[in-house]
């Protein structure tokens, strides 16, 4: 499975450090393939399901849009 477009994983995604920040996350997501985005959604839901109910997860995701009322995340 190719998580990133053209199979080019951002170099920082090889780091063993817990050093992701908003800029790195944005860059990684913008460069993920469709399959990569789906895989990350599954992974994220499985992980979040350990901490929150499905209803809480949906509420959180529904409030992620931009401050100007758009659905843009970045």
N, C-alpha and C positions, 0 to 999 in steps of 0.2 A: 504494500500500500504506500502510495506517495502522499505524505501529509502536506508537502509544500509544493507550490507551483514550480514546474520544471525540475522538481526534485532538489531544489536548492534550499536547504535548511539554513536559517540564519545562524552564524557562528556562535552567538551567545546561547543558543538552544543546546549546545554541547556542554555547557557549564555544569559542574557538580555543586556549585554554590546556590543558595536560595537568594538570588539577586534579581529576580524579575521586578520591573517597575512598570508604571503605566506606558511609558514610551516603548519599551521592549515588547510589551503585550500587544500594543497597537500594531507595531511593525510585524510581529509574528502573525497576527490574525489577518492582516491585509495581504500577507504572502502565502496563506494557506490555500490549498486546493479545495474544491467542493467536498471531496471525500475526507480531507483533513478537517474541515469545519464540522462535518457530521460526526467524525470520530471524537473530536474535542467536545461536542455537545453531549455525546453519550458519556464520555469520561466525566465531564462536569456534572451532569445530572446524577450519576452514580455516586460521585464524591459528595455533592451537596445533600443527597438523600440520607447521608449519615448524620447530618446536622440539622436539617430542616424538613418540614412536611412538603409534599408537592404543592399545596396551596401557597405556602410561604415562598417557595421557589418561584412560582408563577408571578406572585405579587412583586417580588424583587426584580424579576426580569422585565415586567411591564413598566417599571419606573426607571429603567436605564436610559431612556431617550434623552435627547439634548434638552438643555434648559429652555430653549426657544420653542419647545413644543414639537420639534421634529423627532423623527425616529433615528437620527444619526447618533451613533455612539461615540464617534471620535471627531 
